[in-house]
């Protein structure tokens, strides 16, 4: 009997069939959700700076009061989103700015969105966070403080100069300016 290991299956090439074709969730917070409404566009790039069109981005976030869905009294807030990237490697979510989240002990984290990236060729998801570049609470965030200062910018979304209440976050899979990914 031959017990030679076989290659592991990667997520693809039909990564989003059944996940985003029929179960895309681009709106994380309904019209009546409390908080500052915004749109955030993710742009996923490979090591050469080219768009990654066959990927999926999944988001989890707190409501405007810092509560995740299970603790949120806001019935218009789901806290979850999932979309496939388009040909230019982008997707846009409609949501609200999250509140500060209570961390372990007495720590409080800056407003952020938890992000998972799934793509062909990956054996497991890549996990990262997105913070808002204009938020003063970033300087107090215990997770962001663990990231070397010269790499923190890879976790900061910036206002879109062309659209009111819109933000842009570029996620670089590898290479120069690679986004910080967390081992979770």
Residue pairs with C-beta under 8 A, 6 or more apart in sequence:
8 123
10 120
10 121
10 122
10 123
11 118
11 119
11 120
11 121
11 122
11 123
12 54
12 119
12 120
12 121
13 54
13 120
15 54
15 55
15 56
15 84
15 118
15 119
15 120
16 54
16 56
16 84
19 56
19 82
19 84
20 56
20 82
20 83
20 84
21 84
23 82
24 82
24 83
24 84
25 78
25 80
25 81
25 82
25 83
26 81
26 83
26 91
26 92
26 93
26 94
27 78
27 81
27 93
27 94
27 95
28 59
28 61
28 77
28 78
28 79
28 80
28 81
28 93
28 94
28 95
28 96
29 35
29 37
29 63
29 74
29 76
29 77
29 78
29 94
29 95
29 96
30 76
30 77
30 78
31 76
32 75
32 76
33 63
33 64
33 74
33 76
33 77
33 96
34 63
34 64
34 65
34 74
34 76
34 77
34 96
35 63
35 64
35 96
35 97
35 98
35 99
36 64
36 96
36 97
36 165
37 94
37 95
37 96
37 165
38 94
38 95
38 96
38 97
38 165
38 166
38 167
39 92
39 93
39 94
39 95
39 163
39 165
39 166
39 167
40 92
40 93
40 95
40 113
40 130
40 157
40 166
40 167
40 168
40 169
41 90
41 91
41 92
41 160
41 166
41 167
41 168
41 169
42 57
42 85
42 90
42 91
42 92
42 93
42 115
42 169
42 170
42 171
43 51
43 88
43 89
43 90
43 168
43 169
43 170
43 171
44 51
44 52
44 55
44 57
44 85
44 89
44 90
44 117
44 119
44 171
44 173
45 51
45 52
45 89
45 170
45 171
45 172
45 173
46 52
46 173
46 174
46 175
47 172
47 173
47 174
47 175
47 178
48 175
49 172
49 175
50 89
51 85
51 87
51 88
51 89
51 90
52 85
52 89
52 119
52 173
53 85
53 86
53 87
53 88
53 89
54 84
54 85
54 119
54 120
55 84
55 85
55 89
55 117
55 118
55 119
55 120
56 82
56 83
56 84
56 85
56 117
56 118
56 119
57 82
57 83
57 85
57 91
57 115
57 116
57 117
57 118
57 171
58 80
58 81
58 82
58 115
58 116
58 117
58 118
58 125
59 80
59 81
59 82
59 93
59 95
59 113
59 114
59 115
59 116
60 68
60 79
60 80
60 113
60 114
60 116
61 68
61 79
61 95
61 98
61 112
61 113
61 114
62 68
62 72
62 79
62 98
62 99
62 101
62 111
63 69
63 72
63 74
63 77
63 79
63 96
63 98
63 99
64 74
64 96
64 97
64 98
64 99
65 72
65 74
65 99
66 98
66 99
66 100
66 101
66 102
66 108
67 73
67 74
67 99
68 79
68 101
69 77
69 78
69 79
69 80
72 79
77 96
81 93
81 95
83 91
83 92
83 93
84 91
85 91
95 113
97 111
97 132
98 111
98 112
98 113
99 111
100 108
100 109
100 110
100 111
100 137
101 108
101 109
101 111
101 112
102 108
102 109
103 109
103 142
103 143
107 142
108 137
108 140
109 141
109 142
109 143
110 131
110 135
110 137
110 138
110 140
110 141
110 144
111 131
111 132
111 135
111 137
112 129
112 130
112 131
112 141
112 143
113 129
113 130
114 127
114 129
115 127
115 128
115 129
115 130
115 171
116 125
116 126
116 127
117 125
117 126
117 127
117 128
117 171
117 173
118 125
119 126
119 173
126 173
126 181
127 181
127 182
127 183
127 184
128 155
128 171
128 179
128 180
128 181
128 182
129 143
129 144
129 155
129 182
130 155
130 156
130 157
130 169
131 138
131 141
131 144
131 155
131 156
131 157
132 138
132 156
132 157
132 167
133 156
133 157
133 158
133 159
134 159
138 144
138 156
144 152
144 155
147 155
147 180
151 180
152 180
154 172
154 177
154 178
154 179
154 180
155 179
155 180
156 169
157 167
157 168
157 169
158 167
158 168
158 169
159 166
159 167
159 168
160 166
160 167
160 168
170 179
171 179
172 178
172 179
173 179
